Amino acid sequence: MKIALIGATGNVGTRILAEALSRGHQVTGIARSAEKLKGRNGVTPKQVDLADESKLAEAVRGHDAIVVSVRYQHNDVRHALAAAKAAGVRRILFVGGAASLEASPGVRLLDTPGFPEAIKVEAAPAAAALDRIREEKALDWTFVSPSIVLGPGERTGKFRIGGDQVLKDANGESRISYEDLAVAILDELENPRHIRKRFTVGY
């Protein structure tokens, strides 16, 4: 596949890039500082600001899928959706956060008592992004939320897939590594099972 990866230099983005390359896909790495991607086989670096819709559309045109892995703010989602439509790319996958997952039926983690204010600053825009994406009818979108604890770790390829509820292991922990999150994302791109749906990944 030809994959346009927006946010290719971030913590999650670098793992998605590595996983995609290991599977033989061609990746256009889109970032504000694309020089970090130069010299890598299979990667075409492009320096584009997400807010520049016309330039972004030009960068993603001709790709099979777009992956958006950024810290959401302002109108990032609207820019990405508009660029995808302008470029004629129907498949787009957004990497979000865990705060919009349900801790109990109908109650998001974000809305539970004691949710840390410091995290809410970043989590609230990502949750709002999901609300906006759910209104999208023209594109084949997918939104993926990691588990609550996300960080560097092993690529095991062994994890569970869920829907809108938080996934917890036998010890009551909700966690996933960057590496296994990337595996789940590439699995979804290669074999779509969550068109116009959100899914989550956890051990």
C-alpha positions as CSV (number, residue, x, y, z in Angstrom):
1,M,0.0,0.0,0.0
2,K,0.9,3.7,-0.3
3,I,0.3,5.2,3.1
4,A,0.4,8.9,4.0
5,L,1.4,9.2,7.6
6,I,0.7,12.5,9.2
7,G,2.7,12.9,12.4
8,A,5.4,10.4,11.3
9,T,8.0,11.7,13.8
10,G,6.0,11.3,17.0
11,N,6.1,8.5,19.6
12,V,3.2,6.6,17.9
13,G,4.0,7.8,14.4
14,T,7.6,6.4,14.5
15,R,6.3,3.0,15.5
16,I,3.6,3.1,12.8
17,L,6.2,4.0,10.2
18,A,8.5,1.2,11.3
19,E,5.7,-1.4,11.3
20,A,4.5,-0.2,7.8
21,L,8.0,-0.4,6.4
22,S,8.5,-3.9,7.9
23,R,5.5,-5.1,6.0
24,G,6.7,-3.7,2.7
25,H,4.4,-0.6,2.4
26,Q,5.5,2.7,0.9
27,V,5.1,5.6,3.3
28,T,5.0,9.3,2.8
29,G,6.1,10.7,6.1
30,I,4.4,14.1,6.7
31,A,5.6,16.2,9.5
32,R,6.5,19.8,10.4
33,S,10.1,18.7,10.7
34,A,10.4,16.1,8.0
35,E,14.2,16.3,7.9
36,K,14.3,13.6,10.6
37,L,12.9,11.2,8.0
38,K,15.5,11.7,5.3
39,G,17.6,8.8,4.1
40,R,15.2,6.0,5.1
41,N,14.4,3.4,2.5
42,G,10.7,3.3,1.6
43,V,10.0,6.7,3.1
44,T,9.2,9.9,1.2
45,P,9.5,12.8,3.6
46,K,7.2,15.8,3.2
47,Q,7.2,18.9,5.3
48,V,3.7,20.1,5.6
49,D,1.7,22.0,8.3
50,L,-1.6,20.2,9.0
51,A,-3.5,23.5,8.8
52,D,-2.4,24.1,5.1
53,E,-5.2,22.1,3.5
54,S,-4.2,22.6,-0.1
55,K,-0.6,21.6,0.5
56,L,-1.8,18.7,2.6
57,A,-4.1,17.5,-0.1
58,E,-1.3,17.7,-2.6
59,A,0.9,15.6,-0.2
60,V,-1.7,12.8,0.3
61,R,-3.0,12.6,-3.3
62,G,-2.5,9.2,-4.9
63,H,-2.3,7.3,-1.6
64,D,-4.4,4.2,-0.6
65,A,-4.8,5.4,3.0
66,I,-4.0,8.3,5.3
67,V,-3.1,7.9,9.0
68,V,-3.3,10.9,11.3
69,S,-1.2,10.5,14.5
70,V,-1.0,14.0,16.1
71,R,-1.9,15.8,19.3
72,Y,-5.3,17.2,18.4
73,Q,-6.0,20.9,18.7
74,H,-8.1,23.6,17.1
75,N,-9.4,22.3,13.7
76,D,-6.8,19.5,13.0
77,V,-9.5,17.0,12.2
78,R,-11.4,19.3,9.9
79,H,-8.2,20.1,8.0
80,A,-7.3,16.4,7.6
81,L,-10.9,15.5,6.5
82,A,-11.0,18.3,4.0
83,A,-7.6,17.4,2.5
84,A,-8.6,13.8,2.2
85,K,-11.7,14.7,0.3
86,A,-9.8,17.2,-1.9
87,A,-7.2,14.5,-2.8
88,G,-9.8,11.8,-3.4
89,V,-8.5,9.5,-0.7
90,R,-11.4,7.7,1.0
91,R,-9.6,5.7,3.6
92,I,-8.4,7.6,6.7
93,L,-7.5,6.4,10.1
94,F,-7.1,8.6,13.2
95,V,-5.1,7.7,16.3
96,G,-6.7,9.2,19.3
97,G,-6.5,8.9,23.1
98,A,-8.1,6.8,25.8
99,A,-10.1,9.5,27.5
100,S,-13.0,9.2,25.2
101,L,-13.4,5.5,26.0
102,E,-16.2,4.5,28.3
103,A,-15.3,3.7,31.9
104,S,-18.9,2.5,32.4
105,P,-21.8,2.4,29.9
106,G,-22.3,5.9,28.5
107,V,-19.7,7.5,30.9
108,R,-16.4,8.5,29.3
109,L,-13.2,8.4,31.3
110,L,-12.9,12.1,30.6
111,D,-16.1,12.7,32.5
112,T,-15.3,10.5,35.6
113,P,-14.8,12.2,39.0
114,G,-11.1,13.0,39.6
115,F,-10.0,12.8,36.0
116,P,-6.7,14.8,36.1
117,E,-7.0,18.4,34.9
118,A,-3.4,18.3,33.5
119,I,-4.4,15.4,31.2
120,K,-7.8,16.9,30.3
121,V,-6.1,19.8,28.5
122,E,-4.9,17.3,25.8
123,A,-7.6,14.7,26.2
124,A,-10.6,16.9,25.6
125,P,-9.6,18.0,22.1
126,A,-9.0,14.4,21.1
127,A,-12.4,13.4,22.4
128,A,-14.0,16.4,20.5
129,A,-12.1,15.2,17.4
130,L,-13.9,11.8,17.7
131,D,-17.3,13.6,18.0
132,R,-16.5,15.5,14.8
133,I,-15.3,12.4,12.9
134,R,-18.4,10.5,13.8
135,E,-20.4,13.0,11.8
136,E,-18.4,12.2,8.7
137,K,-20.4,10.3,6.0
138,A,-18.3,10.6,2.9
139,L,-15.0,9.0,4.0
140,D,-14.2,5.5,5.2
141,W,-12.8,6.6,8.5
142,T,-11.6,4.6,11.6
143,F,-10.6,6.0,15.0
144,V,-8.4,4.0,17.2
145,S,-8.0,4.6,21.0
146,P,-5.1,3.0,22.9
147,S,-5.5,1.7,26.4
148,I,-5.1,4.1,29.3
149,V,-1.4,3.3,29.8
150,L,0.5,3.8,26.6
151,G,4.3,3.7,26.3
152,P,7.4,2.1,24.8
153,G,7.6,-1.7,25.0
154,E,7.7,-4.9,23.2
155,R,6.1,-5.8,19.8
156,T,4.4,-9.0,20.9
157,G,1.5,-9.0,18.3
158,K,-0.7,-10.4,21.1
159,F,-3.4,-8.1,22.3
160,R,-7.2,-7.7,22.3
161,I,-9.4,-5.5,20.2
162,G,-12.4,-3.8,21.8
163,G,-15.0,-1.1,20.9
164,D,-16.0,1.9,23.0
165,Q,-15.2,0.5,26.4
166,V,-11.9,0.5,28.3
167,L,-10.1,-2.9,28.0
168,K,-8.5,-4.2,31.2
169,D,-6.3,-7.3,31.7
170,A,-6.6,-9.9,34.5
171,N,-4.9,-7.5,36.9
172,G,-7.4,-4.7,36.2
173,E,-4.7,-2.7,34.2
174,S,-5.5,-1.0,30.9
175,R,-2.3,-0.9,28.9
176,I,-0.7,-1.3,25.4
177,S,2.8,-0.6,24.0
178,Y,3.4,1.8,21.1
179,E,4.7,-1.1,19.2
180,D,1.6,-3.3,19.5
181,L,-0.7,-0.3,18.9
182,A,1.2,0.1,15.6
183,V,0.6,-3.6,14.8
184,A,-3.1,-3.2,15.3
185,I,-3.2,-0.1,13.1
186,L,-1.5,-1.8,10.2
187,D,-3.7,-4.8,10.7
188,E,-6.7,-2.5,10.3
189,L,-5.4,-0.8,7.2
190,E,-4.6,-4.2,5.5
191,N,-7.9,-5.8,6.6
192,P,-10.5,-3.2,7.4
193,R,-12.9,-4.3,10.2
194,H,-13.9,-0.9,11.7
195,I,-15.1,1.3,8.9
196,R,-16.8,4.4,10.4
197,K,-16.2,3.0,13.8
198,R,-13.9,3.4,16.8
199,F,-11.9,0.5,18.2
200,T,-9.5,0.2,21.1
201,V,-6.4,-2.0,21.7
202,G,-5.2,-3.5,25.0
203,Y,-3.6,-6.6,26.6
